[in-house]
């Protein structure tokens, strides 16, 4: 009886190496993404890390595998590290590389099988910082950039905001309201984002500071980073002490208006033009 109690106590104090580590870890290092889902192979999609020395030292499991691990949610993880996948071609493979500081959970050792040796796996929960060192490319053409074909809805635009320095940690769940039909999303009463009808890469940001002064900017996403294009898309744009443009969402139809005339402007061929 005493031997059984001693054995149970030992197992409780020293869990098996294959058990999942539940406590989240914040680590950093290099990542590599591969997508072979369009090829006639069994490889599918993978996102794997080679963590730096400081991160590797934080866990016995990481030390055992030299800081090498793959994530259990590669499709979701790819979006978190900033990979924007466009239309795929049959028979083509896609890859990208970068560096990131990430939060991992559920780390566990997977046993050897017919395809892989024993390996370490964890779930990618969040990304604290990221930098792409090699943009997404296809092996069908070494020069082909497989960047996003554009936003299909305000939801796509929100996901792409992770590449924006001010919205790196943003998620759809952070918005109090998302109206996909009108292309409008609200973070709070003083912060709105608007995807104009017909736009696939341009997003309007409307905010108010603590004094209630409105600021509106127009930013364009090139698949990797955002650029302020306010002056080029809004003729007469002023944003020195507050914007002369604002968003009007009356009657469920979002319009861009300017002060003091309050005329409506619509998005057309990459710019906002006055209606009528």
Number of C-alpha atoms within 10 A of each C-alpha: 6 7 8 9 9 11 12 12 11 11 10 10 9 9 11 10 11 13 12 16 18 12 9 16 19 15 20 24 20 19 23 19 22 21 21 18 18 16 14 11 9 9 13 14 18 20 24 21 21 20 22 15 15 11 18 21 15 14 13 12 20 19 14 12 15 15 24 21 22 21 23 18 16 20 15 15 22 21 16 25 28 24 27 21 18 14 8 14 12 11 13 16 20 21 20 20 21 19 20 20 19 21 17 21 19 18 26 19 19 15 11 10 8 5 7 9 10 10 14 22 21 23 19 25 18 16 22 15 14 21 16 18 13 12 19 23 20 20 12 13 10 8 9 11 15 20 17 20 14 18 20 14 20 24 18 17 22 21 20 27 20 23 25 17 11 9 13 19 17 17 14 15 9 11 15 11 14 20 14 14 11 18 20 24 23 17 17 12 9 15 17 20 23 25 27 23 14 15 19 20 22 26 26 21 18 20 22 16 11 8 6 10 12 19 21 22 22 21 18 18 22 14 22 17 15 19 12 15 18 20 14 13 20 19 12 12 16 16 15 8 9 15 19 18 25 21 20 15 12 8 6 11 11 19 19 21 18 20 10 8 7 13 14 19 18 17 20 14 9 15 18 18 16 15 9 7
